[in-house]
Amino acid sequence: MTVPGTTASEPAGSDAAKALRPHAEDAFADELAALAAADDRPRPVGWRLSPWAVATYLLGGALPDGTVITPKYVGPRRIVEVAVTTLATDRALLLLGVPGTAKTWVSEHLAAAVSGDSTLLVQGTAGTPEEAIRYGWDYARLLAHGPSRDALVPSPVMRAMADGMTARVEELTRIPADVQDTLITILSEKTLPIPELGQEVQAVRGFNLIATANDRDRGVNDLSSALRRRFNTVVLPLPATAEAEVDIVSRRVGQLGRSLDLPEAPEGLEEIRRVVTVFRELRSGTSQDGRTKLKSPSGTLSTAEAISVVTGGLALAAHFGDGVLRPGDIAAGILGAVVRDPAADRVVWQEYLETVVRERDGWKDFYRACREVSA
């Protein structure tokens, strides 16, 4: 989880300070600088930090000088270590998981720690063209002077290859299969041919690529076996325990709240626990005590959605309440997250309310608030 906001290296009035959501390398410039100063371990060519320091940046820790590195990812340490180690080899990294498991988050912070720049990004969609991965052309120059390097518009991947940086491709499996396969030569030969000029761009040391893919998108545009072999796949899981998920939600909501001038999240810790409990029970299809079997809704009910529900609730409490997060502030957000399919999901939600929420000690206010918004 990150803490967006101004750092000591970002004076008030700077572009980074004004940004609603600064890039990781801007929001955490002080932490990255402190890690670089304290880092005496071997660094791969082109890296700003050693693999150990990159892992510390993501997982958090304390430096010998007392600097506290805040955790950006809360999860198994080995997952981060494998991801970082992969980037130190010649294999690309594929972060795989269900929606809301911090794939994009981890990708951004890895790129920021390794290269100092997380902006070399290709956003994958069904309409992503080959040019977004390879290169395009400045057609005014192309028509005026013909094909030349001056008329060529490099993609983020091409720039990363030339500069020895880390490129990112989001939602790889949303990209059409023939465009995906543009990456095969780049990842295997570490070169990008430019046939129009009879030239090529060779990747310099330090180049690598991080891609993310959604478990729910399997079958949309599956990776070819040739492309999949070029990646080392790391699966990011949902939080293993309720306490871990509450910790993640609390941290992130606190960070977002500070950037939006909302009340501190600890004021609503009970409601955060309630949101996490509801999401985990409906995801797993069973109540917390294991006594009641539940139907699961069509949505993912991810940790990211829990963060959104609580942040929205804090905004309601701040602007239309007394600043303290209460059941009525989160009820509508939970309803919106659970009921994605109005026909099927509403039945799931009503059954959950009547069989679990209604009977649970200390949840009467929450039950009434949910019944009111569900009416």
C-alpha positions in Angstrom: 0.0 0.0 0.0 1.3 3.5 -0.7 1.0 6.9 0.9 0.2 9.4 -1.9 1.3 13.0 -1.0 4.0 15.5 -0.9 7.4 14.3 0.2 10.4 16.4 1.4 11.7 16.3 -2.2 8.4 17.7 -3.5 8.0 21.3 -2.5 4.4 22.6 -2.3 3.4 23.9 -5.7 5.4 21.3 -7.7 3.7 19.3 -10.3 4.1 16.1 -8.2 2.7 17.8 -5.2 -0.4 18.9 -7.1 -1.0 15.5 -8.6 -4.1 13.7 -7.3 -2.2 10.4 -7.5 1.5 10.9 -7.8 3.7 8.3 -9.5 5.3 5.9 -7.1 8.8 7.4 -7.7 7.5 10.8 -6.8 5.3 9.9 -3.8 8.1 7.9 -2.3 11.2 9.8 -3.5 12.5 10.1 0.1 12.2 6.4 0.8 13.9 5.5 -2.4 16.7 8.0 -1.8 17.2 6.6 1.7 17.3 3.1 0.5 19.8 4.0 -2.2 22.1 5.7 0.3 22.0 2.7 2.7 22.2 0.1 0.0 25.6 -1.5 -0.1 24.6 -4.8 -1.8 25.4 -5.7 -5.4 23.0 -4.0 -7.9 22.3 -5.6 -11.3 23.4 -3.4 -14.3 20.9 -0.5 -14.7 19.2 -0.9 -11.4 18.8 1.9 -9.0 18.7 -0.4 -6.0 19.8 -3.9 -5.2 17.2 -6.8 -5.2 17.3 -6.7 -1.4 16.5 -3.0 -1.3 13.7 -3.4 -3.9 12.1 -6.1 -1.7 12.5 -3.9 1.4 10.9 -1.0 -0.5 7.8 -3.1 -1.3 7.5 -5.0 2.0 8.6 -2.3 4.4 11.3 -2.2 7.1 13.6 0.0 9.0 17.0 1.2 7.8 20.1 1.5 10.1 19.7 5.3 10.2 16.2 4.9 11.6 14.3 5.7 8.3 11.1 3.7 8.2 10.1 2.2 4.9 6.4 1.9 4.6 5.0 -1.4 3.2 3.6 -1.1 -0.3 2.5 -4.7 -0.5 1.1 -6.8 2.3 1.5 -10.5 1.5 3.9 -13.4 1.5 7.5 -12.2 1.3 8.6 -15.1 -1.0 6.2 -13.8 -3.7 8.0 -10.4 -3.7 11.4 -12.1 -3.6 10.6 -14.3 -6.6 9.2 -11.3 -8.6 12.3 -9.2 -7.9 14.7 -12.0 -8.7 12.9 -12.6 -12.0 13.5 -9.1 -13.1 17.2 -9.6 -12.4 17.3 -12.4 -15.0 16.5 -12.4 -18.7 12.9 -13.5 -18.2 10.0 -11.2 -18.1 7.6 -11.1 -15.2 3.9 -11.9 -15.4 1.8 -10.9 -12.4 -1.4 -13.0 -12.4 -4.4 -12.9 -10.1 -8.0 -12.1 -9.7 -9.1 -8.5 -9.8 -8.1 -6.4 -6.8 -5.0 -8.4 -5.8 -2.6 -5.4 -6.3 -1.1 -6.5 -9.6 -0.9 -3.0 -11.0 0.2 -1.7 -7.7 3.1 -4.1 -7.4 4.0 -3.6 -11.0 4.3 0.2 -10.6 6.3 0.0 -7.4 8.7 -2.6 -8.8 9.4 -0.4 -11.8 9.8 2.7 -9.6 12.3 0.9 -7.4 14.3 -0.9 -10.1 14.4 1.9 -12.8 13.2 5.0 -11.0 10.5 5.4 -13.6 7.1 3.6 -13.6 5.6 5.5 -16.5 6.8 3.4 -19.4 3.4 1.8 -19.6 1.2 0.1 -22.3 -2.4 -0.2 -21.2 -3.9 -3.4 -22.7 -7.4 -3.3 -24.2 -9.2 -5.1 -27.0 -8.2 -2.2 -29.3 -4.5 -2.0 -28.4 -2.6 -1.8 -31.7 0.7 -3.3 -32.6 2.2 0.2 -32.6 1.6 0.6 -28.9 4.2 -2.2 -28.3 6.5 -1.6 -31.2 6.5 1.9 -32.6 4.4 4.3 -34.6 5.1 7.2 -37.0 4.8 11.0 -37.0 2.8 11.1 -40.2 3.6 14.8 -40.9 7.3 14.1 -40.9 6.8 10.8 -42.7 5.0 12.4 -45.6 7.4 15.4 -45.7 10.7 13.5 -45.5 9.9 9.8 -45.8 10.8 7.0 -43.3 13.5 8.1 -40.8 14.4 7.8 -37.2 13.1 11.3 -36.7 9.7 10.3 -38.0 9.5 7.2 -35.8 7.5 7.4 -32.5 8.9 4.9 -30.1 6.5 2.9 -27.8 7.1 2.7 -24.1 8.6 -0.7 -24.6 11.0 0.5 -27.3 12.1 3.4 -25.0 12.7 1.0 -22.2 14.8 -1.3 -24.4 17.0 1.7 -25.6 17.4 3.1 -22.1 17.8 -0.1 -20.1 14.6 0.5 -18.1 11.6 -1.5 -16.9 8.5 -1.4 -19.2 5.0 -2.4 -18.0 2.1 -3.9 -19.9 -1.2 -3.9 -18.1 -4.0 -6.4 -18.8 -1.9 -8.5 -21.3 -4.7 -11.0 -21.9 -7.0 -8.2 -23.0 -4.7 -7.5 -26.0 -5.5 -9.3 -29.2 -3.4 -12.5 -29.6 -1.6 -11.3 -32.8 -0.6 -8.1 -31.0 0.5 -10.0 -27.9 2.9 -12.0 -30.0 4.7 -8.8 -31.0 6.5 -9.3 -27.6 8.0 -12.7 -28.5 11.0 -11.3 -30.5 11.4 -8.5 -28.0 11.6 -11.0 -25.0 13.5 -13.8 -26.7 16.0 -12.0 -28.9 16.0 -8.7 -26.9 15.7 -6.8 -30.2 13.0 -4.8 -32.0 13.4 -4.8 -35.8 12.5 -1.7 -37.8 12.1 -3.2 -41.3 11.0 0.1 -42.8 14.5 1.5 -42.0 16.5 -1.7 -42.3 17.5 -1.1 -38.6 16.8 -2.6 -35.2 16.8 -1.5 -31.6 18.7 -3.8 -29.3 17.8 -3.8 -25.6 20.6 -2.6 -23.3 21.3 -4.2 -19.9 18.7 -3.3 -17.4 15.8 -3.7 -19.7 13.0 -6.0 -18.6 9.2 -6.1 -18.8 6.4 -6.6 -16.2 3.0 -7.7 -17.5 -0.2 -8.1 -15.5 -3.1 -10.4 -16.3 -6.5 -11.1 -14.8 -7.5 -14.6 -13.7 -11.1 -13.7 -14.7 -10.0 -13.0 -18.3 -8.9 -16.6 -19.1 -10.2 -17.5 -22.4 -10.5 -13.9 -23.6 -7.1 -13.8 -25.3 -5.0 -16.6 -23.9 -1.3 -16.2 -24.2 0.3 -18.4 -26.9 2.6 -21.1 -25.5 5.6 -19.4 -27.2 4.8 -16.1 -25.4 4.0 -17.7 -22.1 7.4 -19.4 -22.1 9.1 -16.0 -22.1 7.5 -15.1 -18.7 8.0 -16.2 -15.2 4.5 -16.2 -13.7 3.9 -15.0 -10.1 0.4 -15.4 -8.8 -0.7 -12.7 -6.4 -3.3 -14.2 -3.9 -6.1 -12.6 -2.0 -5.2 -11.9 1.6 -4.9 -15.1 3.5 -6.6 -13.9 6.7 -9.3 -11.4 7.7 -6.8 -9.5 9.8 -4.4 -9.2 6.9 -7.1 -7.9 4.7 -8.3 -5.4 7.4 -4.7 -4.2 7.7 -4.4 -3.7 3.9 -7.8 -1.8 3.7 -7.0 0.3 6.8 -3.6 1.3 5.4 -4.8 2.2 2.0 -8.0 4.0 3.2 -5.8 6.0 5.5 -3.5 7.0 2.7 -6.4 7.9 0.3 -8.2 9.7 3.1 -5.2 12.0 3.8 -4.9 12.9 0.2 -8.7 13.8 0.1 -8.7 15.4 3.6 -11.1 12.8 5.0 -11.2 11.6 8.6 -8.6 9.1 9.8 -9.6 5.5 9.1 -9.1 4.3 12.7 -12.2 6.2 13.6 -14.1 3.6 11.6 -12.1 0.4 12.2 -15.2 -1.5 13.3 -16.9 -0.7 10.0 -13.7 -1.7 8.0 -13.8 -5.0 9.8 -17.5 -5.4 8.9 -16.9 -4.7 5.2 -14.0 -7.1 5.1 -16.1 -9.8 6.8 -19.0 -9.4 4.4 -16.7 -9.6 1.4 -14.8 -12.6 2.6 -17.9 -14.5 3.6 -19.6 -13.9 0.2 -16.4 -14.7 -1.7 -15.9 -18.0 0.1 -19.5 -19.0 0.1 -19.6 -19.7 3.8 -20.2 -17.7 7.0 -17.3 -16.9 9.3 -18.2 -19.7 11.7 -18.6 -22.2 8.9 -22.2 -23.0 9.9 -24.0 -21.3 7.0 -23.5 -22.0 3.3 -23.9 -19.0 1.2 -24.3 -18.2 -2.5 -21.6 -16.1 -4.0 -22.4 -13.0 -6.2 -21.1 -12.5 -9.7 -18.6 -9.8 -8.7 -15.1 -10.5 -7.3 -15.6 -8.5 -4.0 -11.8 -7.9 -4.0 -9.8 -6.0 -1.5 -9.6 -3.1 -3.9 -13.4 -2.9 -3.9 -13.4 -3.0 -0.1 -11.1 0.0 -0.1 -13.4 1.8 -2.4 -16.5 1.1 -0.3 -14.8 2.3 2.9 -13.3 5.4 1.2 -16.7 6.3 -0.2 -18.2 5.8 3.3 -15.6 8.1 4.8 -16.5 10.8 2.3 -20.2 10.5 3.3 -19.3 10.7 6.9 -17.1 13.7 6.4 -19.5 15.7 4.2 -22.9 14.6 5.4 -22.2 13.2 8.9 -20.2 13.8 12.0 -16.9 12.5 10.5 -17.2 9.1 12.1 -17.7 6.1 9.8 -21.0 4.3 10.7 -23.1 1.5 9.2 -25.2 3.9 7.2 -22.2 5.3 5.4 -21.0 1.9 4.0 -24.3 0.2 3.4 -24.9 1.7 -0.1 -21.3 1.0 -1.1 -21.6 -2.6 -0.1 -24.9 -3.0 -2.0 -23.3 -1.5 -5.1 -20.3 -3.9 -4.9 -22.3 -7.0 -4.3 -25.3 -6.5 -6.6 -23.7 -6.3 -10.1 -26.4 -8.5 -11.7 -29.7 -7.0 -10.5 -31.6 -10.2 -10.9 -29.3 -12.9 -9.5 -27.1 -10.9 -7.1 -30.0 -9.2 -5.3 -31.3 -12.6 -4.3 -27.9 -13.6 -3.0 -27.6 -10.3 -1.0 -31.1 -10.6 0.5 -30.5 -14.2 1.6 -27.2 -13.2 3.2 -28.8 -10.3 5.0 -31.6 -12.5 6.5 -29.6 -15.7 7.3 -26.3 -14.2 8.5 -26.4 -10.4 9.1 -29.8 -10.4 10.9 -28.7 -13.0 13.4 -25.2 -11.6 14.2 -24.7 -10.0 17.6 -23.7 -6.3 17.3 -24.8 -6.0 13.7 -28.4 -4.7 14.1 -27.5 -1.2 13.0 -25.8 -2.5 10.0 -28.7 -4.8 9.2 -31.2 -1.9 9.4 -28.9 0.3 7.2 -28.6 -2.4 4.5 -32.4 -3.1 4.6 -33.0 0.6 4.1 -30.8 1.0 1.0 -31.9 -2.4 -0.4 -35.6 -1.5 -0.3 
